[in-house]
Amino acid sequence: MEFDCESVRRLLGKYKFRDLTVEELKNVNMFFPHFKYSMDTYVFKDSSQKDLLNFTGTIPVMYQGHTYNIPIRFWILDSHPFAPPICFLKPTANMGISIGKHVDAQGRIYLPYLQNWSHPKSVIVGLIKEMIAKFQEELPLYSLSSSDEARQVDMLAYIAKITEGVSDINSKSWTNYDIKPVNKITVVGNGELGIACILAISAKGIADRLVLLDLSEGTKGGTMDLDIFNLPNVEISKDLSASAHSKVVIFTVNSLGSSESYVDVVQSNVDMFRALVPALGHYSQHGVLLVASQPVEIMTYVTWKLSTFPAYRVIGIGCNLDSQRLHYIITNILKAQTSGKEVWVIGEQGEDKVPMWSDQEMSHSSQVQLSNRAMELLKGYYDINSEVFLSLPCILGTNGVSEVIKTTVKEDTVTEKLQSSASSIHGLQQQLKL
């Protein structure tokens, strides 16, 4: 199909860099002449709307000796080429979406090329080439059986609302299509604690997919110990995008600072998290972040501030974590609570700083786990106004901490010790550079 520069130029009348965008689309047409262009309204997550140029077509993907034509849709922002396109799969009625590290349940496409987009080195043709390469490793669509095609028609109506820009769809309606969610967990760090977490989660069978992010230098790093176990559902990667769509991301990394100053040692951890947390939060926007890095109170706060996640989805967990505790925490995040409530508390403070709650106070709970302690944002509790994470008894659900339990007994001693701990931790936080 001949590319009509003048027609596209007219469509881009309100674009800031119209000529640059036209030239790039002209280049796209040389490689992929079958794409069809149109102007439609895109609705962003904040409900704002814009008329944006978009184009649809298929890209050829070679997978296991066969070529598949993968239908896709690109939305070109009005700040292009300085902002990356928004990309979706556009499945037909006989196609299902294979949720993976580069594709979510709604067909939104995530790639390192998009994450690292920078004009002028980043171009749409390069993006499509990386898309083809990644889809050759993990095919994003599969063929439905004939019995599933009728249901797929209704499901595509739901997907179409998203791929056309509607982003405030209630995700619960997705369960009407009986798509089994993938319980994916990412462990960040290949030290002893990270390896132990991978082995414990794998042994308990509580995840469909496990990703270990190896941040060490070299090709193998500290993951060689995993080789002897030959775990089929474990992926070891140095690419942060491998964590995409994880329900739980566990931070076990610690920077080995050489300074004698405790503040400097903690700051080295903060500096490392500054590069990790925003990216991992982007790839798993609906997940829960568990922090086991030291000092856990401080690093939980740092993770919360860097991730922009709500506090209830950022939880500190003690580094003395055994497999039974880890199993308890993970399973309660991965599954919905249908009956009863489980109260738990995880933390790292000394016992003289940890309040104790009686069984009577937990009488509404089907199971009490006082041996575990949870780091939760303490602001607003016990007359504490600073943003610190300390141990409180919590009810855990699929979205993280769903409720904080407050003691009803005389709590002068509890309040005094918690306030003392909060003051000390807040003082250290104030010395850090976020």
C-alpha positions in Angstrom: 0.0 0.0 0.0 1.4 3.4 -1.0 2.0 5.7 1.9 0.1 8.9 1.6 2.3 11.5 3.3 -0.1 14.4 2.9 -3.0 12.5 4.3 -1.0 11.4 7.3 0.3 15.0 7.7 -3.3 16.3 7.9 -4.2 13.7 10.5 -1.2 14.9 12.6 -2.3 18.5 12.5 -2.1 18.9 16.3 1.1 16.9 16.8 4.1 18.9 18.2 6.6 17.2 15.9 4.5 16.4 12.9 7.3 16.4 10.3 9.5 14.1 12.3 6.6 11.7 12.9 5.6 11.6 9.2 9.2 10.8 8.2 9.4 8.0 10.7 6.0 6.5 9.7 7.1 6.7 6.1 10.1 4.6 7.0 7.8 2.1 8.8 5.8 1.8 5.6 8.9 0.8 3.7 9.3 -2.3 5.9 5.6 -2.9 6.8 3.5 -1.5 3.9 0.3 -3.3 5.0 -0.3 -1.2 8.2 -3.6 0.8 8.2 -3.6 4.2 9.8 -6.5 6.1 11.4 -7.3 8.8 14.0 -9.2 7.7 17.1 -9.8 8.7 20.7 -7.5 7.2 23.3 -8.6 7.3 27.0 -5.6 7.4 29.5 -5.6 5.9 33.0 -6.4 9.3 34.5 -9.5 9.4 32.3 -8.1 12.2 30.1 -8.7 11.7 26.3 -6.8 12.6 23.2 -7.3 12.0 19.5 -4.2 10.0 18.5 -2.9 8.4 15.3 -2.9 4.7 15.5 -2.1 1.9 13.0 -2.9 -1.8 12.9 -1.5 -4.8 11.0 0.4 -8.0 11.6 4.0 -8.8 12.1 5.6 -12.1 11.1 7.0 -14.2 14.0 8.9 -17.5 13.5 8.2 -19.9 16.3 9.3 -23.5 16.4 9.7 -23.7 12.7 6.4 -22.0 11.8 5.6 -18.4 10.8 2.7 -16.7 12.7 1.2 -13.3 11.8 0.7 -11.6 15.1 -1.9 -8.8 14.9 -0.9 -5.6 16.7 -2.0 -2.0 17.3 0.3 1.0 17.9 -0.9 4.3 19.3 1.4 7.3 18.5 1.5 10.0 21.2 1.4 13.6 20.1 4.9 14.1 21.6 6.3 11.4 19.3 9.2 10.7 18.5 10.3 11.9 22.0 7.8 9.5 23.7 7.3 5.8 22.8 4.1 4.4 21.2 1.5 2.5 23.3 1.3 -1.0 21.9 -1.3 -3.7 22.1 -2.0 -7.1 20.7 -5.2 -7.2 18.6 -6.3 -10.9 18.7 -9.1 -12.2 16.5 -12.0 -14.3 17.7 -10.0 -17.6 17.5 -7.0 -16.3 19.4 -6.3 -16.3 23.1 -3.7 -14.1 24.9 -0.7 -15.9 26.4 0.2 -13.8 29.5 3.9 -13.5 29.7 6.7 -11.2 30.7 6.1 -9.0 27.7 2.2 -9.2 27.5 -0.5 -8.7 30.1 -4.0 -10.1 30.2 -5.4 -7.1 28.3 -2.9 -7.5 25.5 -0.7 -4.5 26.5 2.8 -5.0 25.3 5.9 -4.2 27.5 9.4 -4.3 26.1 12.8 -3.0 27.2 12.9 -1.0 23.9 9.8 0.9 25.1 11.2 1.3 28.6 14.5 2.7 27.3 13.0 4.8 24.5 15.2 7.7 23.6 15.1 9.8 20.4 16.8 9.7 17.9 18.2 6.2 18.5 14.8 4.7 19.2 12.5 4.3 16.2 9.3 2.3 15.5 11.0 0.0 13.1 13.6 -0.9 15.8 10.7 -1.4 18.2 8.9 -3.8 15.8 12.1 -5.8 15.3 12.6 -6.2 19.0 8.9 -7.2 19.3 9.4 -9.9 16.7 12.5 -11.2 18.4 10.9 -11.3 21.9 7.7 -13.0 20.5 9.9 -15.6 18.8 11.0 -16.6 22.3 7.6 -16.5 23.8 4.6 -16.5 21.4 2.0 -14.0 22.8 -1.1 -15.6 21.2 -2.5 -19.2 20.8 -5.3 -20.7 18.8 -8.6 -21.5 20.7 -10.5 -24.6 20.2 -13.8 -24.3 18.4 -15.8 -24.7 21.6 -14.0 -21.6 23.1 -14.5 -19.3 20.1 -18.0 -18.2 21.0 -16.8 -17.1 24.5 -13.9 -15.4 22.9 -16.2 -13.1 20.9 -17.5 -11.7 24.2 -14.0 -11.5 25.7 -12.7 -9.5 22.7 -15.4 -6.9 23.3 -13.8 -6.4 26.7 -10.3 -6.3 25.2 -11.4 -3.9 22.5 -12.4 -1.3 25.1 -8.9 -1.4 26.5 -7.0 -1.5 23.2 -9.1 1.4 22.0 -8.0 3.4 25.0 -10.6 2.6 27.7 -8.4 2.0 30.8 -10.9 2.1 33.7 -12.5 -1.2 33.1 -13.2 -3.2 36.3 -10.6 -6.0 36.2 -13.0 -8.3 38.2 -15.1 -8.7 35.1 -12.2 -10.5 33.5 -12.9 -13.5 35.7 -16.1 -14.1 33.9 -14.1 -15.5 31.1 -12.5 -18.2 33.2 -8.9 -17.2 32.4 -6.7 -18.8 35.0 -4.4 -16.1 36.4 -0.7 -17.0 36.5 0.9 -17.0 39.9 4.2 -15.5 39.1 6.8 -14.5 41.7 10.1 -12.7 41.2 13.0 -12.8 43.7 15.5 -10.0 43.3 19.0 -11.0 44.3 21.0 -14.2 44.0 22.6 -14.3 47.4 21.9 -17.0 50.0 18.5 -15.5 51.0 17.4 -15.1 47.4 18.4 -18.7 46.5 16.7 -20.0 49.7 13.5 -18.1 48.7 13.5 -19.7 45.3 14.0 -23.2 46.7 11.3 -22.7 49.4 8.7 -21.3 47.0 9.5 -24.0 44.4 9.3 -26.8 47.0 5.9 -25.6 48.3 4.5 -25.4 44.8 2.8 -22.1 45.4 3.9 -20.4 42.2 3.3 -21.3 38.5 6.4 -19.3 37.5 9.4 -18.2 39.3 12.0 -15.6 38.2 15.3 -15.0 39.9 16.9 -11.7 38.9 20.6 -12.2 39.1 22.2 -8.8 39.6 25.7 -10.0 40.0 28.4 -9.4 37.4 29.4 -12.2 35.0 27.3 -14.8 33.3 26.5 -17.1 36.2 26.9 -15.1 39.4 25.6 -16.8 42.5 22.9 -18.9 40.7 25.2 -21.9 40.0 23.8 -23.6 43.1 20.4 -23.8 41.4 21.7 -25.7 38.4 21.8 -29.0 40.3 18.1 -28.8 41.2 16.9 -28.4 37.5 13.8 -26.6 38.5 11.5 -26.4 35.4 9.4 -23.4 36.4 12.4 -21.2 37.4 13.8 -18.6 35.0 17.2 -16.9 35.8 17.6 -13.6 34.2 19.6 -10.3 34.3 16.8 -8.5 32.4 14.4 -6.7 34.8 11.6 -7.0 32.3 11.6 -10.8 33.0 9.7 -9.9 36.2 6.8 -8.4 34.3 3.3 -9.2 35.7 4.6 -10.8 38.9 2.0 -11.0 41.7 4.8 -10.8 44.3 8.3 -9.3 44.0 10.7 -10.2 46.9 13.7 -8.0 47.4 16.6 -9.9 49.0 19.5 -7.8 47.7 22.0 -6.0 49.9 24.8 -3.7 48.8 28.1 -4.5 50.5 29.2 -1.1 51.4 32.8 -0.7 52.6 32.3 2.5 54.6 32.5 2.3 58.4 29.6 4.7 58.7 26.3 2.9 59.2 24.4 5.7 57.3 26.8 5.3 54.4 26.2 1.5 54.3 22.4 2.0 54.3 22.8 4.7 51.6 24.6 2.3 49.3 21.5 0.1 49.6 19.3 3.1 48.9 21.3 3.9 45.8 20.9 0.4 44.5 17.2 0.4 45.1 16.8 3.8 43.3 17.7 2.0 40.1 15.7 -1.2 40.8 12.4 -0.3 42.4 10.9 2.1 39.8 11.5 -0.3 37.0 10.3 -3.4 38.8 7.2 -1.4 40.0 6.5 -0.5 36.4 6.7 -4.1 35.2 4.4 -5.4 38.0 2.1 -2.5 38.6 -0.5 -4.6 40.4 1.8 -6.8 42.4 2.8 -6.8 46.1 6.4 -5.8 47.0 8.0 -7.8 49.9 11.2 -6.3 51.3 13.8 -8.5 53.1 16.8 -6.3 52.5 18.5 -4.8 55.5 17.7 -2.8 57.5 14.2 -4.0 56.7 12.4 -1.1 58.4 14.4 1.5 56.4 14.4 -0.4 53.1 10.6 -1.0 53.3 10.2 2.8 53.6 12.6 3.4 50.7 10.8 0.9 48.5 7.5 2.5 49.2 8.7 6.0 48.4 10.5 4.9 45.2 7.7 2.6 43.9 4.7 5.0 44.2 2.8 1.9 45.4 0.2 2.4 48.1 1.6 1.5 51.5 -0.6 -1.6 51.9 1.2 -3.2 48.9 4.7 -2.7 50.3 5.5 -5.1 53.2 8.7 -5.6 55.1 9.6 -9.2 56.1 12.3 -10.4 58.4 15.5 -11.8 57.1 15.2 -14.7 59.5 12.5 -16.0 57.2 12.1 -19.8 57.2 10.2 -21.7 54.5 7.1 -22.1 56.6 6.7 -18.4 57.1 7.5 -17.6 53.5 4.8 -20.2 52.4 2.3 -18.6 54.8 2.9 -15.0 53.5 3.0 -15.9 49.8 -0.1 -18.1 49.8 -2.2 -15.4 51.5 -1.2 -12.9 48.8 -1.7 -15.3 45.9 -5.2 -16.5 47.0 -8.3 -14.7 48.0 -9.5 -15.1 51.5 -12.9 -16.8 51.3 -13.5 -17.7 55.0 -11.9 -16.6 58.2 -9.0 -14.3 58.6 -5.4 -14.9 59.3 -3.6 -12.4 61.5 0.2 -12.1 61.2 3.0 -9.9 62.3 6.5 -9.9 60.7 9.4 -7.7 61.7 13.0 -7.2 62.8 12.9 -5.1 65.9 14.3 -6.4 69.2 11.8 -8.1 71.4 11.8 -5.2 73.8 10.4 -3.0 71.1 7.7 -5.5 69.8 4.2 -5.2 71.3 2.4 -8.5 72.1 -1.3 -9.1 71.6 -3.4 -11.7 73.5 -5.3 -14.5 71.9 -8.5 -12.9 73.1 -7.8 -9.8 71.0 -7.6 -12.0 68.0 -10.7 -14.0 68.7 -12.2 -13.2 65.3 -9.3 -14.9 63.6 -9.3 -18.5 62.4 -5.5 -18.6 62.8 -3.2 -16.5 64.7 0.5 -16.1 63.6 2.2 -14.1 66.3 5.6 -15.6 65.4 5.6 -13.6 62.3 5.7 -9.8 62.2 4.7 -7.4 59.4 6.3 -4.1 58.6 3.4 -1.7 57.9 3.3 2.1 57.7 2.8 3.3 61.2 1.7 6.8 60.5 -1.6 7.5 62.1 -1.3 4.8 64.7 -0.3 5.3 68.4 0.1 9.0 67.9 2.9 8.5 65.4 2.9 11.1 62.6 6.2 10.3 60.8 6.4 7.9 57.8 8.0 4.8 59.3 7.4 1.1 58.9 7.2 -0.9 62.1 5.6 -4.1 63.3 1.8 -4.2 63.6 -0.6 -7.2 63.5 -2.2 -7.3 60.1 -4.7 -9.2 58.1 -3.2 -10.2 54.8 -5.1 -10.5 51.5 -4.4 -10.6 47.7 -3.7 -6.9 47.6 -1.3 -6.9 50.5 -2.3 -5.7 54.0 -6.1 -5.4 54.1 -6.5 -4.4 57.7 -4.3 -3.4 60.7 -5.4 -4.8 64.1 -5.1 -2.4 67.0 -4.8 -3.7 70.5 -7.6 -2.9 73.0 -5.6 -3.4 76.2 -3.9 -0.7 78.2 -1.3 0.4 75.7 0.9 3.0 77.4 3.9 0.8 77.3 3.2 -0.3 73.7 2.8 3.3 72.6 5.9 4.5 74.3 8.1 1.7 72.8 6.6 2.1 69.3 7.1 5.9 69.4 10.7 5.4 70.5 11.4 3.0 67.7 9.6 5.3 65.2 11.7 8.3 66.3 15.0 6.5 66.0 14.2 5.1 62.5 12.8 8.4 61.3 16.0 10.1 62.3 18.0 7.7 60.2 15.7 8.1 57.3 16.1 11.8 57.4 19.9 11.4 56.8 19.4 9.4 53.6 19.3 10.8 50.1 16.3 9.4 48.1 
